[in-house]
Structure formats: C-alpha cells, structure tokens
Amino acid sequence: MTLIRREGFVSALCDGILWYSAQAEHGRDAATQLAGRFAEAVDDSVMKIAERPHAGAVWKHRNGYRFVTVQKPFHRWLIFYRQPETDLIELVDLIRGERDLPRRVTG
C-alpha cells in the first residue's frame, strides 16, 4: 500500500508536534516526550489506516473521504484520508475535532 501525505496533513502534523512541545508547564523534557508520543500515536493510526482503509468512518461532507481518530490520549485529533486507487491512500489532513470540520476539510 502506498501512502501519500498531502501538504495539509504534513503541515498539521508539524503544527501539532510544535504545539505539544511548547506545553512546558511540567518541564521541557515532559513537553518533548509528549510531542514524541503524539507523533507516535499519529504514526500508529496511519499504519492502521494502511492495514484496513475501509475501517474509517465515511465523511459525509466530501465524497470518497474517510476519517479515524488518533489513538488515545490524542483521540480528539482526526485523520482525514481517501483511497482513490486500490493500492493508494492519500492522507489529506489532521485536525482537532473541535474545529469547524466541514469548512476545513476541502482536499
């Protein structure tokens, strides 16, 4: 299975890592570890998408799109993706669930 990480996904992942690494109220080392755990949780969730692309929920606002939640404790984050071909998955975006999702997920 080929995974393509679109610019929106990569940019949002970088922003999320930077945000978690800036949460230094418990110390810089704790923030760095938290950012690393976030990146690992996203990676694990992406691997699950690759294994079972049809397991994600259908995104009714855009034809052909699906989404999954990132693994706990980062389950407020959603990964949006589509599978335009049998052996290809495009990771479109990574968004906190509190956002205005229909406006944000445009492909």
N, C-alpha and C positions, 0 to 999 in steps of 0.2 A: 504494500500500500504506500503510495506517495502522498506525503503531507506538504502542502504549500501554506506557509504562514504569510498572510497578506499584511500589508503595511499597518492597517488598523489594529490587527492583533498584536504585532510586534511592538508597536508604539504603546499600546495599552499595557502590555506585559512589563515593559521597561518602566512606565509610569507607576505601576503597582509596586514593583520592586523598590523603586526610589522612595515611594510613599512609606512603605513598611520600614525601610532602612532609616528613615528620618524620625521614626517613633522612638525617641531615645529617653522617654521618661523612666525607663528601668535600666538605662545604661546603653552605651553604644554597642557593646557586644550582643546584648539581648536583641537590639533592633536589627543588627546584621543577621543574627540567627533567624529571626522572624522573617526577614526578607528572603533568606535562603529557603525556609520552609514553604513560603508562598510559591516561589519558583518551582520547587519540587512538586508541590500539590498540583500546580498547573500542568507540569510535565506528566505526572501520573494520570491526570484526567485526559490529556491529549492521547496518551497511549491507549486508554480505554476506548476513546473515540475510534482510533485506528483499528482496534480489535473488533468493535461492534458499532459501526457507524449508524445503523438504524435504531440503536437503543436510545438516542437522544430524542427529546420531545420536539414535535413539529412546531415551528414558529409560524403562526397563522398570519402574521403581518407581511411576510415575504415568502413567496412561493419557492419551495426547494430548500429552505433553511431549517436547521435544527439547532437545539442548544442543550447543553448539560451544565450542571453546577460543578464548580471546582470542589475537590474533596474537602471535608471538614478539617480544620475550623474555618476555612475560607469559602464556605458554601454560599456566601452572599454574591460571589462572583460567578458570572455566567460566560461560558464559551459558546460563541455562535460559529457555526460551520455549515458547509454544504458539500454535497458529493456529486459533482457534475458528471463524473465518469465512474465506472465500477472500481477502478484501482486508484482513484484520486480523491483526496479530501482537501478542501480549502478551509483553513481556519481564518474566519473573517474578522472577529472582534472578541474582546474580553472586556466585560462590563460589570460594574457593580449593579446588582439587581434593583437598587433604589432609584436608578436613573430613569429618564423618560425613554424607554426602550424602543417603542415604535418609531420615534424620530431619529434615534441614534443609529440603529442597525439598518444601514441603507445599502451596504455592499459596495 
